[in-house]
Amino acid sequence: MNKVICDEIKIVYGRQRAFLNRELVGLSCSVCKQLFPLNSFNAQKSGYAGKHRACKSCNKKVCSDWKKEGFHKAITSHQNWRAKKHGREDKLTPEQVDVLLGSAGFRTVEGQKQIRCQLTGVWTSNYDTCHVHPLKAGGNSEVGNIFFATRQVNALQGNLHLFEWLLTEKAQELVLPEYVEWLLIDLSHRNMVNVKTMIVEVVGFEGYMKLKQLYFEEEQENFDINQYVTDYLEQKYIEQSI
């Protein structure tokens, strides 16, 4: 970071403001307290002179530490901020993100956080927090509208509703049916509606039948999630006991 060349320094609300020929040329960082040129701060509309209170270096470190200590809180805050930016509702809570991460699968490998893509089953650090109904298309930041996927999947989905995108050839070439099936069942229970009703409302009955043919192994109207989980856990116990 460059040294600030100025002819006057004022202290306002505990921060230094540097001026050259009465023009603002520098500010002090609220974290490290050092004086830096204006280009050493990120833009922030609500900040003085449109600048963030912390310098870029300190801001990066604070964000990094925050994500390490409260990964689920970082995701919550960012998704709610995105929702507000698009004029949508921001209902997501850290507790809900914990549940979402548990549903997708989360681990740390060599200090790097990885999430399992809920459509391809791939473990990746290049993931995105995705929306079933995209924010730009009218979706909200809420537990029933979020899933995790690779950035490739998110980019391909674009502003299409997830159910619409799953009907495209691009999706069929990339995703794995067993992961799609589990995600759709999970979404139906998060939204407290059966799978058929949830899908028909978006893509119609024909779309539902096509999705069922592509991704489901059995009839879902009478699907019992509790029995499914029980059978799964019993099978895992048997495997571990052998």
N, C-alpha and C positions, 0 to 999 in steps of 0.2 A: 504494500500500500504506500502511496506517495505522501510526502510531507506537505502540509497545508501552508501555503504562502498567503499571509493575510496582514492587514494593518490594524485590525481591531478584533477583540474577543469579548463577547458578552456571555454572562452566565444566567440562564433562565431556567427555572424549575430544576436546578441542579445539573444542567447540561450546558456545555460550551457551544457557542455559536460563533464561527469565524467569518469575518467580512473582509473584503478587499474592494476598496473604493465604494463602500456601502453595499456591495453585493455579497450575498451569502455564498461562501465557497467551501465551508466545512462544518462538521458537527462532531461532537464527542459521542462515543458509543456508550450506551446505558449499561453495558455489561463489563467491558474491560476499561472503560473511562478514557480511552485514548482519543485524540483528535484526528479525524480523517477527512479527506476530500469527500464531496457529496457522492461521487461515483463509487465510493466504498460501501454504500448502503443500498439495499434493495428498495424498490418502489413500494409505497404503501399510502393509499389515498388518505387515510385517516391520520397519518403521521405528520409531524411538522415538516413543511416544505415538500410534502409528498414522499418522505423517506421513512424507512423503518427505524426504530429506536436503536436496534443493535446492528453493528457492522456485519458485513457479509460473512466474515470468518467466524464471529461469535454466534451469529444466527444459525450457521450451518452446524456448529458444534452443539448448540442447544437442541436443535431439531434432531440431531443424531442421538444424543443422550436420551432425549424424550422418547424416541422410537424404541431404543433398547430397553428402557425401564417400563414403558407402557405401550407396547406394540398395538394392543387392541384399542387403547385410547387414541392413538395417533390415527388409526383407520377411521374411528368414529368421528373425530373432529374434522378430518379431511372430507369425508363423505357428506357430512352435514353442511360443511362450508360450500361444497359443490352444489348441493341442493338449493341453498339460499341464493347462490350466484345465478341459478337458472329460475329463481322465483318459485321453487318447489318446497314442499314440507320437509323438515329435518327432524325425523322422529327416532333416529338410530341412537342406541345407548351402548356403552362399553360392555355391559353384561350380555347384550344381544350379539355383539361382535364375537365375544368369547364362545358363544354357542355356535355361531357361523363358522368360526375357525375350527372348532371341534368336529363339526359336521363335514367340513372339507378335508381336513387333515393338515396339521401344522408341525413343522420340525425345524431344528437349527443344525446345519451341517457346516463345520469349520467356521463357525461364527456368522454364517449367512442364513437368514431366515428363508424358508421354503414353504410354499403352500401347494397342495395337490389340486390341480385343475379339476373342477367338478364336471367337466365335459369330456376330457381326454384321459384323465387319470395320471397325467404327467406331473412329477414333482418338479417345481421350478421356482427360482428366485425372481424370474421375469414374469410376474403375475400382475393382474389388475383386479381391483374390486369392481365387479360389473353389476349392471342393473338389468333385471328381467324386462322391465318397461323402462327404456332409457330416459334419463333426465330431460334431454332435449325434446323428447317425444311426449313428455307429460308425466313421467314416473316420479316417485318420491324416494327420499332416503329413509327406508324403513326395512325392518327385518324380513318382511315377506317379499321384498323386491330386490334382494342382493344375493349374489353368488360370486365365487372366485374362479378365475380362468386365466389361461396364458394371455399375454398381450396380443398374440396372433389371433386368438379366438375373439377377443374384445374388438380388435380392429376390423375383423371380418363381419362381426355382428353389426357394427355401426349404429345407426339409429333405428334398426329394426327391432321389434319385440322379439324376445328370445324364441317364442313358439313359432313365429313366422320365419325366423332365421333357420331354425332346425329343419324346416321343410325344404331349404335350398340345397343344391348339389354340393356347394362348398362345405356346408356343415356336415352332410352325410359322408363326405370324403375324410373329414378330420376327426369327428367325435366318436366315442365308443358307446354303443347302445346301453351297456350295463350302467355306465355312469350317468347317462342322460335319464334313464329310468329312475335311478335313485334320487337324482336332483329334482325331477318333476314330482315325485312322491313327497319328498321333503318340503318342496314349495307348497304343495297342497295342504300339508298339515300346518305349516307356518301361517298360511292364509285362512285356515279353518274352513276348507271347502274340498270336495272330492276332486280327484284328478280330471274326470270327464268334464265337470262343470267349469273348472278353472280354464281348461284348454278351449272348450267350445265357445266360451265368451270372447275369445281372442281370434281364433282361426275358423270357427264354425265346426259343424259336425264332420264335414268331409276332411277338414284339416286334422281334427282329432283322430279320425280313423286312420289317416295316413301316418300320423305320428305314432300311434299305437302299433301299426304294422312295422314301422321302421325301428322302433326302440324298445317296445315292451314284449316281454316273454309270456305274460299271462294276462287274463282279464283283470282290470284294475278297479272296477266299480265296487267289488267286494273285498278289496285289499285290506288286510288287517295289519297295520303297522306294528302293533304291539307283538303279535305273533311272529312277524318277520324278524324283529329285533331279538325276541326270545330264541327263535331257531338259529339265528346267526351266532348269538353268544354261546349257545349250547354246542354248536359245531366247533367254534373256536376252542372251547374248553376241551372237547374230545381230541382235537388236533394237538393241543399242548400236552395232553395226558399220554399220548402215544409215544 
